[in-house]
């Protein structure tokens, strides 16, 4: 029996309305947030200075 690989084909995007400026792509309102909850960014650590004891 031959192995057949099926690829997922995404749906075609909606056509861009005529008269829209170039590069103006429709954006879904839900795509501005990442789907994965990322941990909060740590504040930058101040640079530590090395002290030499005489």
PDB file of N, CA, C and O in Angstrom:
ATOM      1  N   UNK A   1       0.855  -1.182   0.000  1.00  0.00           N
ATOM      2  CA  UNK A   1       0.000   0.000   0.000  1.00  0.00           C
ATOM      3  C   UNK A   1       0.898   1.242   0.000  1.00  0.00           C
ATOM      4  O   UNK A   1       1.733   1.390   0.892  1.00  0.00           O
ATOM      5  N   UNK A   2       0.745   2.112  -0.960  1.00  0.00           N
ATOM      6  CA  UNK A   2       1.622   3.296  -1.026  1.00  0.00           C
ATOM      7  C   UNK A   2       1.291   4.295   0.083  1.00  0.00           C
ATOM      8  O   UNK A   2       0.140   4.458   0.487  1.00  0.00           O
ATOM      9  N   UNK A   3       2.349   4.955   0.555  1.00  0.00           N
ATOM     10  CA  UNK A   3       2.178   5.982   1.592  1.00  0.00           C
ATOM     11  C   UNK A   3       1.844   7.304   0.911  1.00  0.00           C
ATOM     12  O   UNK A   3       2.571   7.764   0.031  1.00  0.00           O
ATOM     13  N   UNK A   4       0.735   7.905   1.329  1.00  0.00           N
ATOM     14  CA  UNK A   4       0.309   9.175   0.747  1.00  0.00           C
ATOM     15  C   UNK A   4       0.378  10.230   1.842  1.00  0.00           C
ATOM     16  O   UNK A   4      -0.231  10.085   2.901  1.00  0.00           O
ATOM     17  N   UNK A   5       1.121  11.282   1.573  1.00  0.00           N
ATOM     18  CA  UNK A   5       1.238  12.366   2.541  1.00  0.00           C
ATOM     19  C   UNK A   5       0.259  13.463   2.162  1.00  0.00           C
ATOM     20  O   UNK A   5       0.277  13.967   1.039  1.00  0.00           O
ATOM     21  N   UNK A   6      -0.592  13.825   3.104  1.00  0.00           N
ATOM     22  CA  UNK A   6      -1.556  14.888   2.848  1.00  0.00           C
ATOM     23  C   UNK A   6      -1.080  16.150   3.547  1.00  0.00           C
ATOM     24  O   UNK A   6      -0.784  16.142   4.742  1.00  0.00           O
ATOM     25  N   UNK A   7      -1.012  17.221   2.795  1.00  0.00           N
ATOM     26  CA  UNK A   7      -0.572  18.497   3.345  1.00  0.00           C
ATOM     27  C   UNK A   7      -1.780  19.349   3.675  1.00  0.00           C
ATOM     28  O   UNK A   7      -2.792  19.313   2.974  1.00  0.00           O
ATOM     29  N   UNK A   8      -1.668  20.116   4.747  1.00  0.00           N
ATOM     30  CA  UNK A   8      -2.746  21.031   5.123  1.00  0.00           C
ATOM     31  C   UNK A   8      -2.683  22.256   4.222  1.00  0.00           C
ATOM     32  O   UNK A   8      -1.637  22.892   4.086  1.00  0.00           O
ATOM     33  N   UNK A   9      -3.797  22.570   3.620  1.00  0.00           N
ATOM     34  CA  UNK A   9      -3.869  23.742   2.752  1.00  0.00           C
ATOM     35  C   UNK A   9      -4.700  24.797   3.474  1.00  0.00           C
ATOM     36  O   UNK A   9      -5.883  24.571   3.730  1.00  0.00           O
ATOM     37  N   UNK A  10      -4.100  25.959   3.812  1.00  0.00           N
ATOM     38  CA  UNK A  10      -4.872  26.992   4.507  1.00  0.00           C
ATOM     39  C   UNK A  10      -5.947  27.560   3.595  1.00  0.00           C
ATOM     40  O   UNK A  10      -5.802  27.534   2.373  1.00  0.00           O
ATOM     41  N   UNK A  11      -7.029  28.076   4.181  1.00  0.00           N
ATOM     42  CA  UNK A  11      -8.080  28.677   3.351  1.00  0.00           C
ATOM     43  C   UNK A  11      -7.573  29.928   2.652  1.00  0.00           C
ATOM     44  O   UNK A  11      -6.664  30.603   3.136  1.00  0.00           O
ATOM     45  N   UNK A  12      -8.163  30.221   1.529  1.00  0.00           N
ATOM     46  CA  UNK A  12      -7.754  31.407   0.774  1.00  0.00           C
ATOM     47  C   UNK A  12      -8.191  32.662   1.533  1.00  0.00           C
ATOM     48  O   UNK A  12      -9.299  32.701   2.068  1.00  0.00           O
ATOM     49  N   UNK A  13      -7.332  33.689   1.585  1.00  0.00           N
ATOM     50  CA  UNK A  13      -7.718  34.930   2.270  1.00  0.00           C
ATOM     51  C   UNK A  13      -8.795  35.662   1.487  1.00  0.00           C
ATOM     52  O   UNK A  13      -8.976  35.454   0.287  1.00  0.00           O
ATOM     53  N   UNK A  14      -9.499  36.520   2.201  1.00  0.00           N
ATOM     54  CA  UNK A  14     -10.530  37.319   1.536  1.00  0.00           C
ATOM     55  C   UNK A  14      -9.859  38.274   0.552  1.00  0.00           C
ATOM     56  O   UNK A  14      -8.770  38.777   0.827  1.00  0.00           O
ATOM     57  N   UNK A  15     -10.489  38.525  -0.576  1.00  0.00           N
ATOM     58  CA  UNK A  15      -9.875  39.437  -1.550  1.00  0.00           C
ATOM     59  C   UNK A  15      -9.787  40.853  -0.997  1.00  0.00           C
ATOM     60  O   UNK A  15     -10.660  41.303  -0.254  1.00  0.00           O
ATOM     61  N   UNK A  16      -8.716  41.542  -1.373  1.00  0.00           N
ATOM     62  CA  UNK A  16      -8.522  42.923  -0.941  1.00  0.00           C
ATOM     63  C   UNK A  16      -9.464  43.806  -1.756  1.00  0.00           C
ATOM     64  O   UNK A  16      -9.494  43.712  -2.983  1.00  0.00           O
ATOM     65  N   UNK A  17     -10.233  44.660  -1.084  1.00  0.00           N
ATOM     66  CA  UNK A  17     -11.173  45.503  -1.829  1.00  0.00           C
ATOM     67  C   UNK A  17     -10.444  46.441  -2.778  1.00  0.00           C
ATOM     68  O   UNK A  17      -9.357  46.922  -2.457  1.00  0.00           O
ATOM     69  N   UNK A  18     -11.020  46.707  -3.934  1.00  0.00           N
ATOM     70  CA  UNK A  18     -10.361  47.617  -4.872  1.00  0.00           C
ATOM     71  C   UNK A  18     -10.299  49.030  -4.302  1.00  0.00           C
ATOM     72  O   UNK A  18     -11.204  49.462  -3.589  1.00  0.00           O
ATOM     73  N   UNK A  19      -9.234  49.734  -4.620  1.00  0.00           N
ATOM     74  CA  UNK A  19      -9.075  51.105  -4.148  1.00  0.00           C
ATOM     75  C   UNK A  19      -8.325  51.204  -2.840  1.00  0.00           C
ATOM     76  O   UNK A  19      -8.047  52.313  -2.383  1.00  0.00           O
ATOM     77  N   UNK A  20      -7.983  50.075  -2.211  1.00  0.00           N
ATOM     78  CA  UNK A  20      -7.230  50.157  -0.964  1.00  0.00           C
ATOM     79  C   UNK A  20      -5.764  50.428  -1.297  1.00  0.00           C
ATOM     80  O   UNK A  20      -5.264  49.945  -2.312  1.00  0.00           O
ATOM     81  N   UNK A  21      -5.077  51.187  -0.460  1.00  0.00           N
ATOM     82  CA  UNK A  21      -3.678  51.518  -0.754  1.00  0.00           C
ATOM     83  C   UNK A  21      -2.811  50.264  -0.746  1.00  0.00           C
ATOM     84  O   UNK A  21      -3.144  49.300  -0.057  1.00  0.00           O
ATOM     85  N   UNK A  22      -1.710  50.251  -1.489  1.00  0.00           N
ATOM     86  CA  UNK A  22      -0.830  49.078  -1.513  1.00  0.00           C
ATOM     87  C   UNK A  22      -0.243  48.802  -0.138  1.00  0.00           C
ATOM     88  O   UNK A  22       0.130  49.722   0.590  1.00  0.00           O
ATOM     89  N   UNK A  23      -0.170  47.555   0.198  1.00  0.00           N
ATOM     90  CA  UNK A  23       0.384  47.175   1.491  1.00  0.00           C
ATOM     91  C   UNK A  23      -0.619  47.251   2.617  1.00  0.00           C
ATOM     92  O   UNK A  23      -0.296  46.890   3.748  1.00  0.00           O
ATOM     93  N   UNK A  24      -1.824  47.709   2.346  1.00  0.00           N
ATOM     94  CA  UNK A  24      -2.851  47.808   3.379  1.00  0.00           C
ATOM     95  C   UNK A  24      -3.607  46.484   3.402  1.00  0.00           C
ATOM     96  O   UNK A  24      -4.566  46.292   2.654  1.00  0.00           O
ATOM     97  N   UNK A  25      -3.169  45.583   4.261  1.00  0.00           N
ATOM     98  CA  UNK A  25      -3.788  44.274   4.340  1.00  0.00           C
ATOM     99  C   UNK A  25      -4.807  44.255   5.470  1.00  0.00           C
ATOM    100  O   UNK A  25      -4.598  44.891   6.503  1.00  0.00           O
ATOM    101  N   UNK A  26      -5.893  43.542   5.287  1.00  0.00           N
ATOM    102  CA  UNK A  26      -6.871  43.442   6.378  1.00  0.00           C
ATOM    103  C   UNK A  26      -6.272  42.663   7.544  1.00  0.00           C
ATOM    104  O   UNK A  26      -5.592  41.657   7.343  1.00  0.00           O
ATOM    105  N   UNK A  27      -6.527  43.127   8.751  1.00  0.00           N
ATOM    106  CA  UNK A  27      -5.981  42.496   9.946  1.00  0.00           C
ATOM    107  C   UNK A  27      -7.139  42.093  10.836  1.00  0.00           C
ATOM    108  O   UNK A  27      -8.030  42.893  11.123  1.00  0.00           O
ATOM    109  N   UNK A  28      -7.116  40.849  11.267  1.00  0.00           N
ATOM    110  CA  UNK A  28      -8.136  40.403  12.209  1.00  0.00           C
ATOM    111  C   UNK A  28      -7.854  41.044  13.561  1.00  0.00           C
ATOM    112  O   UNK A  28      -6.690  41.165  13.945  1.00  0.00           O
ATOM    113  N   UNK A  29      -8.889  41.459  14.297  1.00  0.00           N
ATOM    114  CA  UNK A  29      -8.635  42.110  15.590  1.00  0.00           C
ATOM    115  C   UNK A  29      -8.001  41.168  16.606  1.00  0.00           C
ATOM    116  O   UNK A  29      -7.392  41.638  17.567  1.00  0.00           O
ATOM    117  N   UNK A  30      -8.120  39.867  16.429  1.00  0.00           N
ATOM    118  CA  UNK A  30      -7.568  38.929  17.396  1.00  0.00           C
ATOM    119  C   UNK A  30      -6.095  38.624  17.156  1.00  0.00           C
ATOM    120  O   UNK A  30      -5.475  37.947  17.976  1.00  0.00           O
ATOM    121  N   UNK A  31      -5.518  39.100  16.063  1.00  0.00           N
ATOM    122  CA  UNK A  31      -4.140  38.731  15.749  1.00  0.00           C
ATOM    123  C   UNK A  31      -3.108  39.667  16.364  1.00  0.00           C
ATOM    124  O   UNK A  31      -1.910  39.426  16.214  1.00  0.00           O
ATOM    125  N   UNK A  32      -3.531  40.727  17.051  1.00  0.00           N
ATOM    126  CA  UNK A  32      -2.546  41.635  17.636  1.00  0.00           C
ATOM    127  C   UNK A  32      -2.019  41.109  18.969  1.00  0.00           C
ATOM    128  O   UNK A  32      -1.036  41.640  19.487  1.00  0.00           O
ATOM    129  N   UNK A  33      -2.643  40.087  19.531  1.00  0.00           N
ATOM    130  CA  UNK A  33      -2.202  39.495  20.788  1.00  0.00           C
ATOM    131  C   UNK A  33      -1.544  38.154  20.483  1.00  0.00           C
ATOM    132  O   UNK A  33      -2.054  37.402  19.652  1.00  0.00           O
ATOM    133  N   UNK A  34      -0.434  37.835  21.127  1.00  0.00           N
ATOM    134  CA  UNK A  34       0.155  36.515  20.895  1.00  0.00           C
ATOM    135  C   UNK A  34      -0.747  35.426  21.461  1.00  0.00           C
ATOM    136  O   UNK A  34      -1.427  35.636  22.466  1.00  0.00           O
ATOM    137  N   UNK A  35      -0.753  34.265  20.817  1.00  0.00           N
ATOM    138  CA  UNK A  35      -1.599  33.172  21.276  1.00  0.00           C
ATOM    139  C   UNK A  35      -0.995  32.482  22.493  1.00  0.00           C
ATOM    140  O   UNK A  35      -1.707  31.807  23.235  1.00  0.00           O
ATOM    141  N   UNK A  36       0.301  32.643  22.704  1.00  0.00           N
ATOM    142  CA  UNK A  36       0.965  31.986  23.814  1.00  0.00           C
ATOM    143  C   UNK A  36       1.180  33.012  24.912  1.00  0.00           C
ATOM    144  O   UNK A  36       1.615  34.134  24.649  1.00  0.00           O
ATOM    145  N   UNK A  37       0.872  32.623  26.150  1.00  0.00           N
ATOM    146  CA  UNK A  37       1.115  33.521  27.276  1.00  0.00           C
ATOM    147  C   UNK A  37       2.611  33.531  27.560  1.00  0.00           C
ATOM    148  O   UNK A  37       3.184  32.516  27.957  1.00  0.00           O
ATOM    149  N   UNK A  38       3.233  34.674  27.355  1.00  0.00           N
ATOM    150  CA  UNK A  38       4.662  34.806  27.585  1.00  0.00           C
ATOM    151  C   UNK A  38       4.902  35.325  28.994  1.00  0.00           C
ATOM    152  O   UNK A  38       4.115  36.131  29.491  1.00  0.00           O
ATOM    153  N   UNK A  39       5.967  34.883  29.650  1.00  0.00           N
ATOM    154  CA  UNK A  39       6.256  35.414  30.980  1.00  0.00           C
ATOM    155  C   UNK A  39       6.620  36.888  30.877  1.00  0.00           C
ATOM    156  O   UNK A  39       7.137  37.326  29.850  1.00  0.00           O
ATOM    157  N   UNK A  40       6.357  37.659  31.929  1.00  0.00           N
ATOM    158  CA  UNK A  40       6.697  39.088  31.867  1.00  0.00           C
ATOM    159  C   UNK A  40       8.204  39.272  31.756  1.00  0.00           C
ATOM    160  O   UNK A  40       8.986  38.467  32.262  1.00  0.00           O
ATOM    161  N   UNK A  41       8.587  40.341  31.088  1.00  0.00           N
ATOM    162  CA  UNK A  41      10.008  40.626  30.920  1.00  0.00           C
ATOM    163  C   UNK A  41      10.599  41.096  32.243  1.00  0.00           C
ATOM    164  O   UNK A  41       9.993  41.890  32.963  1.00  0.00           O
ATOM    165  N   UNK A  42      11.785  40.595  32.550  1.00  0.00           N
ATOM    166  CA  UNK A  42      12.466  41.029  33.764  1.00  0.00           C
ATOM    167  C   UNK A  42      13.005  42.434  33.550  1.00  0.00           C
ATOM    168  O   UNK A  42      13.442  42.765  32.447  1.00  0.00           O
ATOM    169  N   UNK A  43      12.983  43.275  34.594  1.00  0.00           N
ATOM    170  CA  UNK A  43      13.593  44.602  34.434  1.00  0.00           C
ATOM    171  C   UNK A  43      15.090  44.441  34.217  1.00  0.00           C
ATOM    172  O   UNK A  43      15.686  43.485  34.711  1.00  0.00           O
ATOM    173  N   UNK A  44      15.701  45.357  33.489  1.00  0.00           N
ATOM    174  CA  UNK A  44      17.146  45.227  33.237  1.00  0.00           C
ATOM    175  C   UNK A  44      17.932  45.309  34.536  1.00  0.00           C
ATOM    176  O   UNK A  44      17.628  46.116  35.413  1.00  0.00           O
ATOM    177  N   UNK A  45      18.948  44.461  34.643  1.00  0.00           N
ATOM    178  CA  UNK A  45      19.773  44.450  35.848  1.00  0.00           C
ATOM    179  C   UNK A  45      20.814  45.562  35.750  1.00  0.00           C
ATOM    180  O   UNK A  45      21.440  45.739  34.705  1.00  0.00           O
ATOM    181  N   UNK A  46      21.000  46.310  36.835  1.00  0.00           N
ATOM    182  CA  UNK A  46      22.062  47.337  36.781  1.00  0.00           C
ATOM    183  C   UNK A  46      23.423  46.649  36.686  1.00  0.00           C
ATOM    184  O   UNK A  46      23.634  45.564  37.229  1.00  0.00           O
ATOM    185  N   UNK A  47      24.328  47.308  35.986  1.00  0.00           N
ATOM    186  CA  UNK A  47      25.655  46.715  35.826  1.00  0.00           C
ATOM    187  C   UNK A  47      26.374  46.693  37.172  1.00  0.00           C
ATOM    188  O   UNK A  47      26.412  47.689  37.895  1.00  0.00           O
ATOM    189  N   UNK A  48      26.934  45.548  37.481  1.00  0.00           N
ATOM    190  CA  UNK A  48      27.645  45.411  38.745  1.00  0.00           C
ATOM    191  C   UNK A  48      29.096  45.815  38.523  1.00  0.00           C
ATOM    192  O   UNK A  48      29.715  45.441  37.527  1.00  0.00           O
ATOM    193  N   UNK A  49      29.621  46.578  39.462  1.00  0.00           N
ATOM    194  CA  UNK A  49      31.026  46.979  39.368  1.00  0.00           C
ATOM    195  C   UNK A  49      31.842  46.081  40.287  1.00  0.00           C
ATOM    196  O   UNK A  49      31.420  45.761  41.398  1.00  0.00           O
ATOM    197  N   UNK A  50      33.009  45.682  39.811  1.00  0.00           N
ATOM    198  CA  UNK A  50      33.874  44.836  40.621  1.00  0.00           C
ATOM    199  C   UNK A  50      34.714  45.711  41.540  1.00  0.00           C
ATOM    200  O   UNK A  50      35.322  46.692  41.111  1.00  0.00           O
ATOM    201  N   UNK A  51      34.732  45.341  42.787  1.00  0.00           N
ATOM    202  CA  UNK A  51      35.545  46.074  43.755  1.00  0.00           C
ATOM    203  C   UNK A  51      36.737  45.210  44.129  1.00  0.00           C
ATOM    204  O   UNK A  51      36.608  44.010  44.371  1.00  0.00           O
ATOM    205  N   UNK A  52      37.868  45.831  44.170  1.00  0.00           N
ATOM    206  CA  UNK A  52      39.065  45.115  44.611  1.00  0.00           C
ATOM    207  C   UNK A  52      39.415  45.587  46.007  1.00  0.00           C
ATOM    208  O   UNK A  52      39.406  46.781  46.305  1.00  0.00           O
ATOM    209  N   UNK A  53      39.725  44.618  46.854  1.00  0.00           N
ATOM    210  CA  UNK A  53      40.085  44.955  48.231  1.00  0.00           C
ATOM    211  C   UNK A  53      41.606  45.007  48.312  1.00  0.00           C
ATOM    212  O   UNK A  53      42.285  44.055  47.926  1.00  0.00           O
ATOM    213  N   UNK A  54      42.138  46.114  48.811  1.00  0.00           N
ATOM    214  CA  UNK A  54      43.592  46.287  48.897  1.00  0.00           C
ATOM    215  C   UNK A  54      44.059  45.902  50.258  1.00  0.00           C
ATOM    216  O   UNK A  54      45.254  45.973  50.543  1.00  0.00           O
TER     217      UNK A  54
END
